[in-house]
Amino acid sequence: MYWRGHVGIALLAYAPVAGAVRVAGEPGLAALGAAVAVAFSTLPDLDHRLPVAHRGPTHTVAFALAAGAFVALAAAVAVVPSAGPDTALPPWAPGFVGSVATLSLCSHVAGDAITPMGIWPLRPLSERHVTFDLTPAANPRANRLFLGVGVAALALSVSLTP
């Protein structure tokens, strides 16, 4: 997938989470989560600029988990202590942000699994190759469709929750 497709798939994966967080009374955190989902949706493709194979280490579940843990830790260190008593952030906000980053990164891996090139999601533990060969990554219709569906799912989720 290209960036539009990855953003759409990340928003589609995040939409039910946004609704749940809004129902929990945290609309600001739901909006922050959407921004995190979009921001991390294309991170694995930074491997184009690194001396590693495309769809290599940055396209694994291990990378998604490690990056999400790092984001949660960074948020706990950087955001929570500086927030102070007047903040509207709940104490679980850093874990939430890290979890959304992980979800977004996993959605990227899933998005690439539907292309003919596929992925090796469990490297280095397994060399199992996964491809559903549904659409080429460069298919502009598929990328636009995923973006539209993801935006619509998030909008629907937000509009149906108080």
PyRosetta script that sets phi, psi and omega in degrees:
from pyrosetta import init, pose_from_sequence

init()
pose = pose_from_sequence("MYWRGHVGIALLAYAPVAGAVRVAGEPGLAALGAAVAVAFSTLPDLDHRLPVAHRGPTHTVAFALAAGAFVALAAAVAVVPSAGPDTALPPWAPGFVGSVATLSLCSHVAGDAITPMGIWPLRPLSERHVTFDLTPAANPRANRLFLGVGVAALALSVSLTP")
pose.set_psi(1, 156.9)
pose.set_omega(1, 173.9)
pose.set_phi(2, -100.6)
pose.set_psi(2, -179.7)
pose.set_omega(2, -169.8)
pose.set_phi(3, -57.6)
pose.set_psi(3, -39.7)
pose.set_omega(3, -179.5)
pose.set_phi(4, -60.9)
pose.set_psi(4, -44.8)
pose.set_omega(4, 179.1)
pose.set_phi(5, -63.3)
pose.set_psi(5, -42.9)
pose.set_omega(5, -179.9)
pose.set_phi(6, -66.5)
pose.set_psi(6, -40.3)
pose.set_omega(6, 177.0)
pose.set_phi(7, -62.8)
pose.set_psi(7, -44.7)
pose.set_omega(7, 179.7)
pose.set_phi(8, -62.0)
pose.set_psi(8, -44.0)
pose.set_omega(8, 179.8)
pose.set_phi(9, -65.6)
pose.set_psi(9, -39.0)
pose.set_omega(9, 177.5)
pose.set_phi(10, -63.5)
pose.set_psi(10, -43.1)
pose.set_omega(10, 178.5)
pose.set_phi(11, -66.4)
pose.set_psi(11, -37.4)
pose.set_omega(11, 177.0)
pose.set_phi(12, -62.8)
pose.set_psi(12, -43.1)
pose.set_omega(12, 177.8)
pose.set_phi(13, -67.1)
pose.set_psi(13, -35.2)
pose.set_omega(13, -176.9)
pose.set_phi(14, -81.3)
pose.set_psi(14, -22.9)
pose.set_omega(14, -173.8)
pose.set_phi(15, -50.9)
pose.set_psi(15, -49.0)
pose.set_omega(15, 179.5)
pose.set_phi(16, -66.4)
pose.set_psi(16, -31.1)
pose.set_omega(16, 177.2)
pose.set_phi(17, -66.1)
pose.set_psi(17, -43.2)
pose.set_omega(17, 178.5)
pose.set_phi(18, -58.8)
pose.set_psi(18, -43.8)
pose.set_omega(18, 177.9)
pose.set_phi(19, -61.3)
pose.set_psi(19, -43.9)
pose.set_omega(19, -179.9)
pose.set_phi(20, -64.3)
pose.set_psi(20, -40.4)
pose.set_omega(20, -179.5)
pose.set_phi(21, -68.6)
pose.set_psi(21, -36.8)
pose.set_omega(21, 176.2)
pose.set_phi(22, -65.7)
pose.set_psi(22, -42.0)
pose.set_omega(22, 177.8)
pose.set_phi(23, -62.4)
pose.set_psi(23, -33.5)
pose.set_omega(23, 178.0)
pose.set_phi(24, -73.5)
pose.set_psi(24, -0.9)
pose.set_omega(24, 176.7)
pose.set_phi(25, 87.5)
pose.set_psi(25, 24.1)
pose.set_omega(25, -178.5)
pose.set_phi(26, -125.2)
pose.set_psi(26, 64.7)
pose.set_omega(26, -178.0)
pose.set_phi(27, -63.3)
pose.set_psi(27, -33.1)
pose.set_omega(27, 178.0)
pose.set_phi(28, -65.6)
pose.set_psi(28, -40.1)
pose.set_omega(28, 178.6)
pose.set_phi(29, -69.7)
pose.set_psi(29, -33.0)
pose.set_omega(29, 175.8)
pose.set_phi(30, -63.1)
pose.set_psi(30, -41.8)
pose.set_omega(30, 178.1)
pose.set_phi(31, -67.0)
pose.set_psi(31, -41.1)
pose.set_omega(31, 176.2)
pose.set_phi(32, -60.6)
pose.set_psi(32, -41.5)
pose.set_omega(32, 178.7)
pose.set_phi(33, -60.6)
pose.set_psi(33, -39.7)
pose.set_omega(33, 177.9)
pose.set_phi(34, -63.0)
pose.set_psi(34, -40.8)
pose.set_omega(34, 178.3)
pose.set_phi(35, -65.0)
pose.set_psi(35, -40.1)
pose.set_omega(35, 178.5)
pose.set_phi(36, -65.7)
pose.set_psi(36, -42.3)
pose.set_omega(36, 179.3)
pose.set_phi(37, -58.9)
pose.set_psi(37, -44.8)
pose.set_omega(37, 179.5)
pose.set_phi(38, -67.4)
pose.set_psi(38, -44.1)
pose.set_omega(38, -176.8)
pose.set_phi(39, -61.9)
pose.set_psi(39, -36.8)
pose.set_omega(39, -176.4)
pose.set_phi(40, -93.8)
pose.set_psi(40, -5.4)
pose.set_omega(40, -175.2)
pose.set_phi(41, -63.3)
pose.set_psi(41, -27.5)
pose.set_omega(41, -178.5)
pose.set_phi(42, -113.0)
pose.set_psi(42, 3.5)
pose.set_omega(42, -177.9)
pose.set_phi(43, -53.6)
pose.set_psi(43, -42.3)
pose.set_omega(43, -179.2)
pose.set_phi(44, -58.7)
pose.set_psi(44, -24.1)
pose.set_omega(44, -179.9)
pose.set_phi(45, -77.3)
pose.set_psi(45, 1.6)
pose.set_omega(45, 171.2)
pose.set_phi(46, -64.4)
pose.set_psi(46, -13.4)
pose.set_omega(46, 178.1)
pose.set_phi(47, -63.4)
pose.set_psi(47, -15.5)
pose.set_omega(47, 174.0)
pose.set_phi(48, -63.2)
pose.set_psi(48, -25.8)
pose.set_omega(48, -178.0)
pose.set_phi(49, -103.8)
pose.set_psi(49, 4.9)
pose.set_omega(49, -178.1)
pose.set_phi(50, -111.8)
pose.set_psi(50, 159.8)
pose.set_omega(50, 178.9)
pose.set_phi(51, -82.6)
pose.set_psi(51, 49.8)
pose.set_omega(51, 176.2)
pose.set_phi(52, -132.4)
pose.set_psi(52, 162.0)
pose.set_omega(52, 179.8)
pose.set_phi(53, -67.7)
pose.set_psi(53, 143.2)
pose.set_omega(53, 174.4)
pose.set_phi(54, -64.9)
pose.set_psi(54, 138.4)
pose.set_omega(54, -175.3)
pose.set_phi(55, 62.4)
pose.set_psi(55, 33.9)
pose.set_omega(55, 176.0)
pose.set_phi(56, -97.5)
pose.set_psi(56, -123.2)
pose.set_omega(56, -173.3)
pose.set_phi(57, -60.1)
pose.set_psi(57, -31.0)
pose.set_omega(57, -177.5)
pose.set_phi(58, -79.6)
pose.set_psi(58, -5.4)
pose.set_omega(58, 180.0)
pose.set_phi(59, -112.2)
pose.set_psi(59, 43.3)
pose.set_omega(59, -179.9)
pose.set_phi(60, -125.9)
pose.set_psi(60, 159.9)
pose.set_omega(60, 176.4)
pose.set_phi(61, -65.0)
pose.set_psi(61, -36.6)
pose.set_omega(61, 179.0)
pose.set_phi(62, -60.4)
pose.set_psi(62, -42.9)
pose.set_omega(62, 177.5)
pose.set_phi(63, -62.7)
pose.set_psi(63, -43.2)
pose.set_omega(63, -179.6)
pose.set_phi(64, -60.9)
pose.set_psi(64, -44.1)
pose.set_omega(64, -179.7)
pose.set_phi(65, -67.8)
pose.set_psi(65, -43.9)
pose.set_omega(65, -179.4)
pose.set_phi(66, -65.6)
pose.set_psi(66, -44.0)
pose.set_omega(66, 179.4)
pose.set_phi(67, -65.0)
pose.set_psi(67, -40.9)
pose.set_omega(67, 178.3)
pose.set_phi(68, -63.1)
pose.set_psi(68, -40.9)
pose.set_omega(68, 177.3)
pose.set_phi(69, -64.0)
pose.set_psi(69, -41.4)
pose.set_omega(69, 177.8)
pose.set_phi(70, -62.2)
pose.set_psi(70, -43.8)
pose.set_omega(70, 179.5)
pose.set_phi(71, -62.6)
pose.set_psi(71, -43.6)
pose.set_omega(71, 178.7)
pose.set_phi(72, -61.7)
pose.set_psi(72, -44.3)
pose.set_omega(72, 179.0)
pose.set_phi(73, -64.0)
pose.set_psi(73, -45.0)
pose.set_omega(73, 178.9)
pose.set_phi(74, -62.3)
pose.set_psi(74, -40.1)
pose.set_omega(74, 178.4)
pose.set_phi(75, -66.4)
pose.set_psi(75, -38.4)
pose.set_omega(75, 178.8)
pose.set_phi(76, -65.6)
pose.set_psi(76, -38.4)
pose.set_omega(76, -178.3)
pose.set_phi(77, -78.1)
pose.set_psi(77, -42.7)
pose.set_omega(77, -172.7)
pose.set_phi(78, -88.0)
pose.set_psi(78, -37.8)
pose.set_omega(78, -170.9)
pose.set_phi(79, -94.4)
pose.set_psi(79, -51.0)
pose.set_omega(79, -171.8)
pose.set_phi(80, -63.0)
pose.set_psi(80, -47.3)
pose.set_omega(80, 179.8)
pose.set_phi(81, -63.2)
pose.set_psi(81, -32.2)
pose.set_omega(81, -177.8)
pose.set_phi(82, -86.1)
pose.set_psi(82, -7.9)
pose.set_omega(82, -175.8)
pose.set_phi(83, -70.4)
pose.set_psi(83, -40.5)
pose.set_omega(83, 178.6)
pose.set_phi(84, 77.2)
pose.set_psi(84, 176.6)
pose.set_omega(84, -174.8)
pose.set_phi(85, -71.8)
pose.set_psi(85, -19.9)
pose.set_omega(85, -177.5)
pose.set_phi(86, -86.3)
pose.set_psi(86, -0.2)
pose.set_omega(86, -175.8)
pose.set_phi(87, -73.2)
pose.set_psi(87, 155.0)
pose.set_omega(87, 177.3)
pose.set_phi(88, -97.0)
pose.set_psi(88, 2.9)
pose.set_omega(88, -178.3)
pose.set_phi(89, -77.2)
pose.set_psi(89, 130.1)
pose.set_omega(89, 174.5)
pose.set_phi(90, -75.1)
pose.set_psi(90, 161.5)
pose.set_omega(90, -177.8)
pose.set_phi(91, -64.6)
pose.set_psi(91, -20.0)
pose.set_omega(91, 179.7)
pose.set_phi(92, -88.3)
pose.set_psi(92, 4.8)
pose.set_omega(92, -178.0)
pose.set_phi(93, -58.1)
pose.set_psi(93, -45.1)
pose.set_omega(93, 179.8)
pose.set_phi(94, -60.9)
pose.set_psi(94, -41.5)
pose.set_omega(94, 177.3)
pose.set_phi(95, -64.7)
pose.set_psi(95, -36.9)
pose.set_omega(95, 177.8)
pose.set_phi(96, -63.9)
pose.set_psi(96, -47.1)
pose.set_omega(96, -179.4)
pose.set_phi(97, -61.7)
pose.set_psi(97, -43.1)
pose.set_omega(97, 177.4)
pose.set_phi(98, -64.3)
pose.set_psi(98, -37.9)
pose.set_omega(98, 178.5)
pose.set_phi(99, -67.1)
pose.set_psi(99, -39.3)
pose.set_omega(99, 178.2)
pose.set_phi(100, -67.1)
pose.set_psi(100, -38.9)
pose.set_omega(100, 176.3)
pose.set_phi(101, -61.0)
pose.set_psi(101, -44.0)
pose.set_omega(101, 178.1)
pose.set_phi(102, -62.2)
pose.set_psi(102, -44.9)
pose.set_omega(102, 178.4)
pose.set_phi(103, -59.1)
pose.set_psi(103, -44.3)
pose.set_omega(103, -179.7)
pose.set_phi(104, -64.4)
pose.set_psi(104, -42.6)
pose.set_omega(104, 178.6)
pose.set_phi(105, -65.8)
pose.set_psi(105, -39.2)
pose.set_omega(105, 176.8)
pose.set_phi(106, -66.6)
pose.set_psi(106, -34.7)
pose.set_omega(106, 177.5)
pose.set_phi(107, -65.9)
pose.set_psi(107, -32.3)
pose.set_omega(107, 176.3)
pose.set_phi(108, -63.7)
pose.set_psi(108, -46.9)
pose.set_omega(108, 179.3)
pose.set_phi(109, -60.2)
pose.set_psi(109, -43.6)
pose.set_omega(109, 178.8)
pose.set_phi(110, -63.0)
pose.set_psi(110, -40.4)
pose.set_omega(110, 178.8)
pose.set_phi(111, -62.7)
pose.set_psi(111, -37.5)
pose.set_omega(111, 178.5)
pose.set_phi(112, -76.5)
pose.set_psi(112, -19.7)
pose.set_omega(112, 178.5)
pose.set_phi(113, -70.9)
pose.set_psi(113, -18.6)
pose.set_omega(113, -179.5)
pose.set_phi(114, -87.6)
pose.set_psi(114, -0.7)
pose.set_omega(114, 179.9)
pose.set_phi(115, -95.5)
pose.set_psi(115, 160.4)
pose.set_omega(115, 179.5)
pose.set_phi(116, -59.8)
pose.set_psi(116, -34.6)
pose.set_omega(116, -179.8)
pose.set_phi(117, -66.4)
pose.set_psi(117, -34.7)
pose.set_omega(117, 177.6)
pose.set_phi(118, 67.2)
pose.set_psi(118, -164.7)
pose.set_omega(118, -176.5)
pose.set_phi(119, -146.3)
pose.set_psi(119, 169.4)
pose.set_omega(119, 173.5)
pose.set_phi(120, -122.3)
pose.set_psi(120, 78.3)
pose.set_omega(120, -167.2)
pose.set_phi(121, -68.5)
pose.set_psi(121, -21.4)
pose.set_omega(121, -175.1)
pose.set_phi(122, -108.8)
pose.set_psi(122, 14.4)
pose.set_omega(122, 175.0)
pose.set_phi(123, -60.9)
pose.set_psi(123, 143.3)
pose.set_omega(123, 4.9)
pose.set_phi(124, -90.0)
pose.set_psi(124, 3.0)
pose.set_omega(124, -177.5)
pose.set_phi(125, -73.8)
pose.set_psi(125, -29.2)
pose.set_omega(125, -177.5)
pose.set_phi(126, -144.7)
pose.set_psi(126, 143.9)
pose.set_omega(126, 176.9)
pose.set_phi(127, -97.3)
pose.set_psi(127, 16.7)
pose.set_omega(127, -178.7)
pose.set_phi(128, -67.7)
pose.set_psi(128, 124.8)
pose.set_omega(128, 179.7)
pose.set_phi(129, -92.2)
pose.set_psi(129, 135.8)
pose.set_omega(129, -179.4)
pose.set_phi(130, -122.4)
pose.set_psi(130, 123.5)
pose.set_omega(130, 172.2)
pose.set_phi(131, -149.1)
pose.set_psi(131, 135.0)
pose.set_omega(131, 174.7)
pose.set_phi(132, -100.3)
pose.set_psi(132, -8.0)
pose.set_omega(132, 173.1)
pose.set_phi(133, 48.5)
pose.set_psi(133, 47.4)
pose.set_omega(133, -178.9)
pose.set_phi(134, -88.8)
pose.set_psi(134, -36.6)
pose.set_omega(134, -177.6)
pose.set_phi(135, -157.5)
pose.set_psi(135, 145.0)
pose.set_omega(135, 174.2)
pose.set_phi(136, -64.9)
pose.set_psi(136, 149.2)
pose.set_omega(136, 180.0)
pose.set_phi(137, -58.7)
pose.set_psi(137, -32.9)
pose.set_omega(137, -175.4)
pose.set_phi(138, -86.0)
pose.set_psi(138, 4.6)
pose.set_omega(138, -178.3)
pose.set_phi(139, -66.5)
pose.set_psi(139, 108.9)
pose.set_omega(139, -176.2)
pose.set_phi(140, -65.0)
pose.set_psi(140, -34.5)
pose.set_omega(140, 178.7)
pose.set_phi(141, -65.0)
pose.set_psi(141, -45.3)
pose.set_omega(141, -179.9)
pose.set_phi(142, -63.3)
pose.set_psi(142, -42.7)
pose.set_omega(142, 179.9)
pose.set_phi(143, -64.0)
pose.set_psi(143, -44.0)
pose.set_omega(143, 177.6)
pose.set_phi(144, -66.2)
pose.set_psi(144, -39.0)
pose.set_omega(144, 179.0)
pose.set_phi(145, -61.5)
pose.set_psi(145, -47.4)
pose.set_omega(145, 178.6)
pose.set_phi(146, -62.0)
pose.set_psi(146, -40.7)
pose.set_omega(146, 178.1)
pose.set_phi(147, -62.0)
pose.set_psi(147, -47.1)
pose.set_omega(147, 179.9)
pose.set_phi(148, -62.4)
pose.set_psi(148, -44.1)
pose.set_omega(148, 179.8)
pose.set_phi(149, -65.2)
pose.set_psi(149, -41.2)
pose.set_omega(149, 179.2)
pose.set_phi(150, -64.0)
pose.set_psi(150, -45.4)
pose.set_omega(150, 178.3)
pose.set_phi(151, -63.7)
pose.set_psi(151, -43.2)
pose.set_omega(151, 179.7)
pose.set_phi(152, -64.0)
pose.set_psi(152, -41.3)
pose.set_omega(152, 179.4)
pose.set_phi(153, -63.4)
pose.set_psi(153, -42.3)
pose.set_omega(153, 178.9)
pose.set_phi(154, -66.8)
pose.set_psi(154, -43.9)
pose.set_omega(154, 179.0)
pose.set_phi(155, -60.9)
pose.set_psi(155, -42.2)
pose.set_omega(155, 178.6)
pose.set_phi(156, -64.9)
pose.set_psi(156, -43.9)
pose.set_omega(156, 178.9)
pose.set_phi(157, -60.0)
pose.set_psi(157, -43.1)
pose.set_omega(157, -179.1)
pose.set_phi(158, -71.1)
pose.set_psi(158, -39.5)
pose.set_omega(158, -177.3)
pose.set_phi(159, -72.1)
pose.set_psi(159, -22.8)
pose.set_omega(159, -179.1)
pose.set_phi(160, -91.3)
pose.set_psi(160, -2.9)
pose.set_omega(160, -179.6)
pose.set_phi(161, -114.2)
pose.set_psi(161, 148.7)
pose.set_omega(161, -178.7)
pose.set_phi(162, -68.9)
pose.dump_pdb("model.pdb")
